């Protein structure tokens, strides 16, 4: 379950960075009141933690990952 939440947050972060890179539009900041708003900073922090968590996916054995899905 934690892997899926981390993956979803990482995808949100990637889409947000895509919006910044392509359109100069920060969706998280727009939704939560600017980059310095508390909620925006919480979302940015959660996305960062999710990205760090997803690094662990690179080092897990394939069998372990498949067992968790079933």
N, CA, C and O atoms as a CHARMM CRD file, in Angstrom:
* protein
*
  280
    1    1 UNK  N      0.82500  -1.19100   0.00000 PROA 1      0.00000
    2    1 UNK  CA     0.00000   0.00000   0.00000 PROA 1      0.00000
    3    1 UNK  C      0.87700   1.26600   0.00000 PROA 1      0.00000
    4    1 UNK  O      0.61800   2.21700  -0.73800 PROA 1      0.00000
    5    2 UNK  N      1.90900   1.25300   0.83600 PROA 2      0.00000
    6    2 UNK  CA     2.79700   2.41000   0.91300 PROA 2      0.00000
    7    2 UNK  C      3.51500   2.63800  -0.41600 PROA 2      0.00000
    8    2 UNK  O      3.76100   3.77800  -0.80900 PROA 2      0.00000
    9    3 UNK  N      3.84900   1.54500  -1.10300 PROA 3      0.00000
   10    3 UNK  CA     4.49500   1.67100  -2.42000 PROA 3      0.00000
   11    3 UNK  C      3.58200   2.39200  -3.40500 PROA 3      0.00000
   12    3 UNK  O      4.03900   3.24700  -4.16300 PROA 3      0.00000
   13    4 UNK  N      2.32400   2.05900  -3.39600 PROA 4      0.00000
   14    4 UNK  CA     1.37500   2.69100  -4.32700 PROA 4      0.00000
   15    4 UNK  C      1.16400   4.16900  -4.01000 PROA 4      0.00000
   16    4 UNK  O      1.09100   4.99800  -4.91700 PROA 4      0.00000
   17    5 UNK  N      1.06700   4.49400  -2.73600 PROA 5      0.00000
   18    5 UNK  CA     0.92300   5.90700  -2.34700 PROA 5      0.00000
   19    5 UNK  C      2.15300   6.68900  -2.77500 PROA 5      0.00000
   20    5 UNK  O      2.04700   7.79100  -3.31400 PROA 5      0.00000
   21    6 UNK  N      3.32900   6.10300  -2.52800 PROA 6      0.00000
   22    6 UNK  CA     4.57300   6.76700  -2.92700 PROA 6      0.00000
   23    6 UNK  C      4.63300   6.94500  -4.43300 PROA 6      0.00000
   24    6 UNK  O      5.06000   7.99200  -4.91900 PROA 6      0.00000
   25    7 UNK  N      4.21200   5.93900  -5.16900 PROA 7      0.00000
   26    7 UNK  CA     4.22300   6.03500  -6.62800 PROA 7      0.00000
   27    7 UNK  C      3.25700   7.11400  -7.11400 PROA 7      0.00000
   28    7 UNK  O      3.59200   7.87700  -8.02100 PROA 7      0.00000
   29    8 UNK  N      2.08700   7.18600  -6.53400 PROA 8      0.00000
   30    8 UNK  CA     1.11000   8.21600  -6.92100 PROA 8      0.00000
   31    8 UNK  C      1.66700   9.61200  -6.64000 PROA 8      0.00000
   32    8 UNK  O      1.55700  10.50800  -7.47800 PROA 8      0.00000
   33    9 UNK  N      2.26100   9.79500  -5.46500 PROA 9      0.00000
   34    9 UNK  CA     2.83400  11.10100  -5.13600 PROA 9      0.00000
   35    9 UNK  C      3.99900  11.45700  -6.06000 PROA 9      0.00000
   36    9 UNK  O      4.17100  12.61700  -6.43300 PROA 9      0.00000
   37   10 UNK  N      4.78900  10.46200  -6.42100 PROA 10     0.00000
   38   10 UNK  CA     5.89700  10.70400  -7.34400 PROA 10     0.00000
   39   10 UNK  C      5.37900  11.09600  -8.72400 PROA 10     0.00000
   40   10 UNK  O      5.96300  11.95700  -9.38100 PROA 10     0.00000
   41   11 UNK  N      4.31000  10.48500  -9.15900 PROA 11     0.00000
   42   11 UNK  CA     3.69500  10.84700 -10.44000 PROA 11     0.00000
   43   11 UNK  C      3.14200  12.26800 -10.37700 PROA 11     0.00000
   44   11 UNK  O      3.29200  13.03500 -11.32800 PROA 11     0.00000
   45   12 UNK  N      2.50400  12.62100  -9.26400 PROA 12     0.00000
   46   12 UNK  CA     2.01500  13.99300  -9.08800 PROA 12     0.00000
   47   12 UNK  C      3.17400  14.97600  -9.20500 PROA 12     0.00000
   48   12 UNK  O      3.06400  16.00100  -9.87800 PROA 12     0.00000
   49   13 UNK  N      4.27300  14.66100  -8.55100 PROA 13     0.00000
   50   13 UNK  CA     5.44800  15.52400  -8.62200 PROA 13     0.00000
   51   13 UNK  C      6.00300  15.63300 -10.02700 PROA 13     0.00000
   52   13 UNK  O      6.38500  16.71700 -10.46800 PROA 13     0.00000
   53   14 UNK  N      6.04800  14.51100 -10.73200 PROA 14     0.00000
   54   14 UNK  CA     6.55600  14.53000 -12.10100 PROA 14     0.00000
   55   14 UNK  C      5.65400  15.36500 -13.01100 PROA 14     0.00000
   56   14 UNK  O      6.14600  16.12500 -13.84500 PROA 14     0.00000
   57   15 UNK  N      4.35500  15.22800 -12.85200 PROA 15     0.00000
   58   15 UNK  CA     3.42900  16.02700 -13.65800 PROA 15     0.00000
   59   15 UNK  C      3.54900  17.51100 -13.31800 PROA 15     0.00000
   60   15 UNK  O      3.46500  18.36700 -14.19900 PROA 15     0.00000
   61   16 UNK  N      3.74400  17.80700 -12.04100 PROA 16     0.00000
   62   16 UNK  CA     3.91200  19.20000 -11.64500 PROA 16     0.00000
   63   16 UNK  C      5.18800  19.78000 -12.25700 PROA 16     0.00000
   64   16 UNK  O      5.17800  20.89700 -12.77600 PROA 16     0.00000
   65   17 UNK  N      6.28600  19.02400 -12.19600 PROA 17     0.00000
   66   17 UNK  CA     7.54000  19.49700 -12.80200 PROA 17     0.00000
   67   17 UNK  C      7.40600  19.61300 -14.31700 PROA 17     0.00000
   68   17 UNK  O      7.99200  20.51000 -14.92300 PROA 17     0.00000
   69   18 UNK  N      6.64500  18.72300 -14.92900 PROA 18     0.00000
   70   18 UNK  CA     6.38300  18.84200 -16.36200 PROA 18     0.00000
   71   18 UNK  C      5.64600  20.13100 -16.68900 PROA 18     0.00000
   72   18 UNK  O      5.96200  20.80900 -17.66700 PROA 18     0.00000
   73   19 UNK  N      4.66200  20.46500 -15.86300 PROA 19     0.00000
   74   19 UNK  CA     3.92500  21.71600 -16.05500 PROA 19     0.00000
   75   19 UNK  C      4.81200  22.93400 -15.87800 PROA 19     0.00000
   76   19 UNK  O      4.66900  23.92100 -16.59900 PROA 19     0.00000
   77   20 UNK  N      5.72800  22.86700 -14.92300 PROA 20     0.00000
   78   20 UNK  CA     6.66600  23.97200 -14.71400 PROA 20     0.00000
   79   20 UNK  C      7.60600  24.09900 -15.90800 PROA 20     0.00000
   80   20 UNK  O      7.84600  25.19900 -16.40600 PROA 20     0.00000
   81   21 UNK  N      8.13300  22.97300 -16.35800 PROA 21     0.00000
   82   21 UNK  CA     9.08600  22.99300 -17.47000 PROA 21     0.00000
   83   21 UNK  C      8.47600  23.39500 -18.79800 PROA 21     0.00000
   84   21 UNK  O      9.08600  24.13900 -19.56500 PROA 21     0.00000
   85   22 UNK  N      7.28400  22.91100 -19.07300 PROA 22     0.00000
   86   22 UNK  CA     6.66400  23.16300 -20.37300 PROA 22     0.00000
   87   22 UNK  C      5.85600  24.45800 -20.42000 PROA 22     0.00000
   88   22 UNK  O      5.85300  25.16100 -21.43100 PROA 22     0.00000
   89   23 UNK  N      5.17800  24.76200 -19.33000 PROA 23     0.00000
   90   23 UNK  CA     4.22300  25.87400 -19.35400 PROA 23     0.00000
   91   23 UNK  C      4.48800  26.96300 -18.31800 PROA 23     0.00000
   92   23 UNK  O      3.75300  27.94700 -18.24200 PROA 23     0.00000
   93   24 UNK  N      5.54700  26.78200 -17.51700 PROA 24     0.00000
   94   24 UNK  CA     5.84300  27.70600 -16.41900 PROA 24     0.00000
   95   24 UNK  C      4.64500  27.83100 -15.47900 PROA 24     0.00000
   96   24 UNK  O      4.32900  28.92000 -14.99900 PROA 24     0.00000
   97   25 UNK  N      3.99300  26.71600 -15.22700 PROA 25     0.00000
   98   25 UNK  CA     2.80700  26.70500 -14.37500 PROA 25     0.00000
   99   25 UNK  C      2.98200  25.66200 -13.27800 PROA 25     0.00000
  100   25 UNK  O      3.10600  24.47100 -13.56200 PROA 25     0.00000
  101   26 UNK  N      2.99100  26.10400 -12.03700 PROA 26     0.00000
  102   26 UNK  CA     3.14500  25.23200 -10.87600 PROA 26     0.00000
  103   26 UNK  C      1.74600  24.91300 -10.33200 PROA 26     0.00000
  104   26 UNK  O      1.13500  25.72900  -9.64300 PROA 26     0.00000
  105   27 UNK  N      1.26000  23.73000 -10.65100 PROA 27     0.00000
  106   27 UNK  CA    -0.09500  23.33100 -10.27500 PROA 27     0.00000
  107   27 UNK  C     -0.26600  23.27300  -8.75700 PROA 27     0.00000
  108   27 UNK  O     -1.29000  23.70900  -8.23200 PROA 27     0.00000
  109   28 UNK  N      0.72900  22.73900  -8.05300 PROA 28     0.00000
  110   28 UNK  CA     0.63300  22.63900  -6.59500 PROA 28     0.00000
  111   28 UNK  C      0.51300  24.02800  -5.97800 PROA 28     0.00000
  112   28 UNK  O     -0.33400  24.25900  -5.11500 PROA 28     0.00000
  113   29 UNK  N      1.35300  24.94100  -6.41700 PROA 29     0.00000
  114   29 UNK  CA     1.29700  26.31100  -5.89200 PROA 29     0.00000
  115   29 UNK  C     -0.04100  26.96000  -6.22200 PROA 29     0.00000
  116   29 UNK  O     -0.61000  27.67200  -5.39400 PROA 29     0.00000
  117   30 UNK  N     -0.53400  26.72100  -7.40800 PROA 30     0.00000
  118   30 UNK  CA    -1.81500  27.29800  -7.82100 PROA 30     0.00000
  119   30 UNK  C     -2.96100  26.76100  -6.96000 PROA 30     0.00000
  120   30 UNK  O     -3.84800  27.51200  -6.55300 PROA 30     0.00000
  121   31 UNK  N     -2.93200  25.46100  -6.68900 PROA 31     0.00000
  122   31 UNK  CA    -4.01000  24.84400  -5.91400 PROA 31     0.00000
  123   31 UNK  C     -3.99300  25.24400  -4.44100 PROA 31     0.00000
  124   31 UNK  O     -5.04400  25.37200  -3.81500 PROA 31     0.00000
  125   32 UNK  N     -2.78600  25.44100  -3.88900 PROA 32     0.00000
  126   32 UNK  CA    -2.68200  25.59400  -2.44300 PROA 32     0.00000
  127   32 UNK  C     -2.18600  26.96800  -1.99900 PROA 32     0.00000
  128   32 UNK  O     -1.79400  27.12600  -0.84300 PROA 32     0.00000
  129   33 UNK  N     -2.19200  27.95700  -2.87500 PROA 33     0.00000
  130   33 UNK  CA    -1.93300  29.32200  -2.43600 PROA 33     0.00000
  131   33 UNK  C     -0.52000  29.82900  -2.56800 PROA 33     0.00000
  132   33 UNK  O     -0.10500  30.69200  -1.79500 PROA 33     0.00000
  133   34 UNK  N      0.22700  29.32500  -3.51400 PROA 34     0.00000
  134   34 UNK  CA     1.58600  29.80700  -3.73200 PROA 34     0.00000
  135   34 UNK  C      2.63600  28.85900  -3.18700 PROA 34     0.00000
  136   34 UNK  O      2.33900  27.98300  -2.37500 PROA 34     0.00000
  137   35 UNK  N      3.87300  29.04300  -3.64300 PROA 35     0.00000
  138   35 UNK  CA     4.95200  28.14300  -3.24900 PROA 35     0.00000
  139   35 UNK  C      5.29000  28.22700  -1.77100 PROA 35     0.00000
  140   35 UNK  O      5.75600  27.24500  -1.19500 PROA 35     0.00000
  141   36 UNK  N      5.07100  29.36200  -1.15200 PROA 36     0.00000
  142   36 UNK  CA     5.41400  29.53800   0.25300 PROA 36     0.00000
  143   36 UNK  C      4.28700  29.16600   1.20800 PROA 36     0.00000
  144   36 UNK  O      4.47900  29.18000   2.42400 PROA 36     0.00000
  145   37 UNK  N      3.12100  28.83400   0.67600 PROA 37     0.00000
  146   37 UNK  CA     1.98900  28.45600   1.52900 PROA 37     0.00000
  147   37 UNK  C      2.28300  27.12600   2.22900 PROA 37     0.00000
  148   37 UNK  O      2.94900  26.24900   1.67900 PROA 37     0.00000
  149   38 UNK  N      1.78100  27.00700   3.42400 PROA 38     0.00000
  150   38 UNK  CA     2.03900  25.81300   4.22700 PROA 38     0.00000
  151   38 UNK  C      1.59200  24.53600   3.51000 PROA 38     0.00000
  152   38 UNK  O      2.33200  23.55300   3.48700 PROA 38     0.00000
  153   39 UNK  N      0.40400  24.53900   2.93100 PROA 39     0.00000
  154   39 UNK  CA    -0.09500  23.33800   2.24700 PROA 39     0.00000
  155   39 UNK  C      0.78000  22.96400   1.05100 PROA 39     0.00000
  156   39 UNK  O      1.02800  21.78300   0.80700 PROA 39     0.00000
  157   40 UNK  N      1.24300  23.95900   0.31300 PROA 40     0.00000
  158   40 UNK  CA     2.13300  23.67800  -0.81100 PROA 40     0.00000
  159   40 UNK  C      3.42600  23.04800  -0.32200 PROA 40     0.00000
  160   40 UNK  O      3.91600  22.09000  -0.91900 PROA 40     0.00000
  161   41 UNK  N      3.97400  23.57100   0.74300 PROA 41     0.00000
  162   41 UNK  CA     5.22000  23.02800   1.28100 PROA 41     0.00000
  163   41 UNK  C      5.03200  21.61100   1.79300 PROA 41     0.00000
  164   41 UNK  O      5.93400  20.78200   1.68000 PROA 41     0.00000
  165   42 UNK  N      3.85200  21.32700   2.36200 PROA 42     0.00000
  166   42 UNK  CA     3.55400  19.96300   2.81400 PROA 42     0.00000
  167   42 UNK  C      3.50900  19.02200   1.61000 PROA 42     0.00000
  168   42 UNK  O      4.08500  17.93400   1.65000 PROA 42     0.00000
  169   43 UNK  N      2.82900  19.43700   0.54300 PROA 43     0.00000
  170   43 UNK  CA     2.74500  18.59700  -0.66000 PROA 43     0.00000
  171   43 UNK  C      4.13100  18.38600  -1.25500 PROA 43     0.00000
  172   43 UNK  O      4.48500  17.25800  -1.60100 PROA 43     0.00000
  173   44 UNK  N      4.92600  19.45500  -1.38200 PROA 44     0.00000
  174   44 UNK  CA     6.28600  19.32200  -1.90800 PROA 44     0.00000
  175   44 UNK  C      7.10700  18.35700  -1.05400 PROA 44     0.00000
  176   44 UNK  O      7.86700  17.54900  -1.58700 PROA 44     0.00000
  177   45 UNK  N      6.95800  18.43800   0.25800 PROA 45     0.00000
  178   45 UNK  CA     7.70700  17.55500   1.15800 PROA 45     0.00000
  179   45 UNK  C      7.25900  16.10300   1.01900 PROA 45     0.00000
  180   45 UNK  O      8.09000  15.19500   1.01700 PROA 45     0.00000
  181   46 UNK  N      5.95200  15.88000   0.90400 PROA 46     0.00000
  182   46 UNK  CA     5.44100  14.51400   0.72900 PROA 46     0.00000
  183   46 UNK  C      5.91100  13.91600  -0.58900 PROA 46     0.00000
  184   46 UNK  O      6.24600  12.73300  -0.65500 PROA 46     0.00000
  185   47 UNK  N      5.93500  14.73300  -1.63700 PROA 47     0.00000
  186   47 UNK  CA     6.41500  14.26100  -2.93700 PROA 47     0.00000
  187   47 UNK  C      7.89500  13.89700  -2.84500 PROA 47     0.00000
  188   47 UNK  O      8.32200  12.88400  -3.40000 PROA 47     0.00000
  189   48 UNK  N      8.66900  14.71000  -2.15300 PROA 48     0.00000
  190   48 UNK  CA    10.09400  14.41700  -1.98300 PROA 48     0.00000
  191   48 UNK  C     10.30600  13.12300  -1.20300 PROA 48     0.00000
  192   48 UNK  O     11.14000  12.30100  -1.58100 PROA 48     0.00000
  193   49 UNK  N      9.56200  12.93900  -0.12500 PROA 49     0.00000
  194   49 UNK  CA     9.66900  11.69600   0.64600 PROA 49     0.00000
  195   49 UNK  C      9.24300  10.48600  -0.18200 PROA 49     0.00000
  196   49 UNK  O      9.84400   9.41600  -0.08300 PROA 49     0.00000
  197   50 UNK  N      8.21300  10.66000  -0.99000 PROA 50     0.00000
  198   50 UNK  CA     7.76700   9.57000  -1.86300 PROA 50     0.00000
  199   50 UNK  C      8.84900   9.21600  -2.87400 PROA 50     0.00000
  200   50 UNK  O      9.06700   8.04000  -3.16600 PROA 50     0.00000
  201   51 UNK  N      9.52400  10.22100  -3.40600 PROA 51     0.00000
  202   51 UNK  CA    10.61200   9.96400  -4.34400 PROA 51     0.00000
  203   51 UNK  C     11.74400   9.18700  -3.69600 PROA 51     0.00000
  204   51 UNK  O     12.30600   8.27400  -4.30100 PROA 51     0.00000
  205   52 UNK  N     12.07700   9.55000  -2.46400 PROA 52     0.00000
  206   52 UNK  CA    13.12100   8.82100  -1.73300 PROA 52     0.00000
  207   52 UNK  C     12.67300   7.38100  -1.47800 PROA 52     0.00000
  208   52 UNK  O     13.46800   6.45000  -1.60700 PROA 52     0.00000
  209   53 UNK  N     11.41500   7.20300  -1.12100 PROA 53     0.00000
  210   53 UNK  CA    10.87900   5.85500  -0.89300 PROA 53     0.00000
  211   53 UNK  C     10.95300   5.02300  -2.18300 PROA 53     0.00000
  212   53 UNK  O     11.28200   3.83700  -2.14300 PROA 53     0.00000
  213   54 UNK  N     10.64700   5.64900  -3.32200 PROA 54     0.00000
  214   54 UNK  CA    10.64700   4.92400  -4.58800 PROA 54     0.00000
  215   54 UNK  C     12.05400   4.47900  -4.99900 PROA 54     0.00000
  216   54 UNK  O     12.20000   3.55800  -5.80300 PROA 54     0.00000
  217   55 UNK  N     13.07600   5.11900  -4.46100 PROA 55     0.00000
  218   55 UNK  CA    14.44000   4.64600  -4.72200 PROA 55     0.00000
  219   55 UNK  C     14.59300   3.20900  -4.24200 PROA 55     0.00000
  220   55 UNK  O     15.30600   2.41700  -4.85800 PROA 55     0.00000
  221   56 UNK  N     13.92800   2.87300  -3.14500 PROA 56     0.00000
  222   56 UNK  CA    14.02200   1.50700  -2.61500 PROA 56     0.00000
  223   56 UNK  C     13.46300   0.47500  -3.59500 PROA 56     0.00000
  224   56 UNK  O     13.85900  -0.69100  -3.56000 PROA 56     0.00000
  225   57 UNK  N     12.54800   0.89500  -4.46400 PROA 57     0.00000
  226   57 UNK  CA    11.99400  -0.03600  -5.45000 PROA 57     0.00000
  227   57 UNK  C     13.06600  -0.54000  -6.41300 PROA 57     0.00000
  228   57 UNK  O     12.96300  -1.65100  -6.93200 PROA 57     0.00000
  229   58 UNK  N     14.08400   0.26600  -6.64900 PROA 58     0.00000
  230   58 UNK  CA    15.16300  -0.13000  -7.55300 PROA 58     0.00000
  231   58 UNK  C     15.99000  -1.28500  -6.99800 PROA 58     0.00000
  232   58 UNK  O     16.58900  -2.04700  -7.75700 PROA 58     0.00000
  233   59 UNK  N     16.02000  -1.41100  -5.68500 PROA 59     0.00000
  234   59 UNK  CA    16.89300  -2.38500  -5.04800 PROA 59     0.00000
  235   59 UNK  C     16.16600  -3.60300  -4.50700 PROA 59     0.00000
  236   59 UNK  O     16.79000  -4.47800  -3.90700 PROA 59     0.00000
  237   60 UNK  N     14.87900  -3.67100  -4.70500 PROA 60     0.00000
  238   60 UNK  CA    14.12000  -4.83700  -4.25200 PROA 60     0.00000
  239   60 UNK  C     14.14300  -5.91200  -5.32600 PROA 60     0.00000
  240   60 UNK  O     14.20500  -5.61500  -6.51900 PROA 60     0.00000
  241   61 UNK  N     14.09300  -7.15800  -4.88900 PROA 61     0.00000
  242   61 UNK  CA    14.07400  -8.24800  -5.86000 PROA 61     0.00000
  243   61 UNK  C     12.71200  -8.30000  -6.54100 PROA 61     0.00000
  244   61 UNK  O     11.69700  -7.93500  -5.94900 PROA 61     0.00000
  245   62 UNK  N     12.70000  -8.74500  -7.75900 PROA 62     0.00000
  246   62 UNK  CA    11.46500  -8.79700  -8.53200 PROA 62     0.00000
  247   62 UNK  C     10.44300  -9.73400  -7.88000 PROA 62     0.00000
  248   62 UNK  O      9.24600  -9.44500  -7.89300 PROA 62     0.00000
  249   63 UNK  N     10.89300 -10.82800  -7.32300 PROA 63     0.00000
  250   63 UNK  CA     9.98600 -11.78100  -6.68800 PROA 63     0.00000
  251   63 UNK  C      9.27600 -11.15500  -5.49000 PROA 63     0.00000
  252   63 UNK  O      8.08500 -11.38400  -5.28000 PROA 63     0.00000
  253   64 UNK  N      9.99800 -10.37600  -4.71900 PROA 64     0.00000
  254   64 UNK  CA     9.39900  -9.71000  -3.56500 PROA 64     0.00000
  255   64 UNK  C      8.32700  -8.73900  -3.99600 PROA 64     0.00000
  256   64 UNK  O      7.26700  -8.66800  -3.37400 PROA 64     0.00000
  257   65 UNK  N      8.58600  -7.98500  -5.05600 PROA 65     0.00000
  258   65 UNK  CA     7.59500  -7.04200  -5.56800 PROA 65     0.00000
  259   65 UNK  C      6.36000  -7.74400  -6.10500 PROA 65     0.00000
  260   65 UNK  O      5.24000  -7.28000  -5.89100 PROA 65     0.00000
  261   66 UNK  N      6.55300  -8.86700  -6.80700 PROA 66     0.00000
  262   66 UNK  CA     5.41400  -9.59900  -7.36200 PROA 66     0.00000
  263   66 UNK  C      4.57500 -10.23700  -6.25900 PROA 66     0.00000
  264   66 UNK  O      3.35300 -10.30900  -6.38400 PROA 66     0.00000
  265   67 UNK  N      5.21100 -10.70300  -5.17700 PROA 67     0.00000
  266   67 UNK  CA     4.47200 -11.28400  -4.06400 PROA 67     0.00000
  267   67 UNK  C      3.59400 -10.25300  -3.38000 PROA 67     0.00000
  268   67 UNK  O      2.50400 -10.58400  -2.91400 PROA 67     0.00000
  269   68 UNK  N      4.04800  -9.01000  -3.31300 PROA 68     0.00000
  270   68 UNK  CA     3.28400  -7.96200  -2.65500 PROA 68     0.00000
  271   68 UNK  C      2.04500  -7.58500  -3.46800 PROA 68     0.00000
  272   68 UNK  O      1.03300  -7.19600  -2.88500 PROA 68     0.00000
  273   69 UNK  N      2.09700  -7.69000  -4.78800 PROA 69     0.00000
  274   69 UNK  CA     0.97100  -7.31200  -5.63400 PROA 69     0.00000
  275   69 UNK  C     -0.17200  -8.30600  -5.49000 PROA 69     0.00000
  276   69 UNK  O     -1.34100  -7.92100  -5.51800 PROA 69     0.00000
  277   70 UNK  N      0.16100  -9.58400  -5.33600 PROA 70     0.00000
  278   70 UNK  CA    -0.87900 -10.62100  -5.24200 PROA 70     0.00000
  279   70 UNK  C     -1.65800 -10.56800  -4.00200 PROA 70     0.00000
  280   70 UNK  O     -2.55800 -11.38400  -3.80400 PROA 70     0.00000
